[in-house]
Amino acid sequence: MTKEQFEQLVSEATQGLPKEFLEKLENVAIVIQDYPSQFQLSKVGYKKKECILGLYEGVPQYRRSNYNRALPDKITLFQKNIEQIAGDESKVKDIIEETLWHEIGHHWGMNEEEIQKATLEHRKRKKD
């Protein structure tokens, strides 16, 4: 998949987020990299060649006070890892969407358990 095709899927997934999510993504950049750097992996305690699909870097919403004039927080999606997990192009958009949900959860200060619960609820609503 080309970078442009992947970017289009990310754009569609982002625009498909509920309005209240989009409003809270002020000052958050969503970027695409092929793979995480060694620095990014070590920052979250992963070893070289571990597969992560996305990474949130910033100050979670609940820890902010007087948070102005700051660089944007960043959500990075790792294209090649997402494509590898997807197996084929038809599943890439779903994985992008779930990865975005996951990283936005970190932006809000949610832990892994809370994110999994929110993701399951989102999947259920999406099916209905």
Beta strands, then each sheet from edge to edge (+ up, - down):
strand 1: 28-33
strand 2: 54-57
strand 3: 73-78
sheet 1: 1+ 3+ 2-
end
